[in-house]
């Protein structure tokens, strides 16, 4: 994944969830896919998996906020 993409995702996650929860969500998703690999060395498949998990988590959090 390109660092530029990672930063865009980080900004969206922290804006919605707050700094701690957003960063934790990003790190957890990365660890689930490739725990020992730096984000900039992920394969295309791993990249898609991380983005899928982050999108899923983002939408669930957003939905939970709107339901409250």
Secondary structure, DSSP 8 states (H G I E B T S, - for coil): --HHHHHHHHHHHHHHH-HHHHHHHHHHHHHHHHTTS-GGG--HHHHHHHHHHHHHHHHHHHHHHHH-
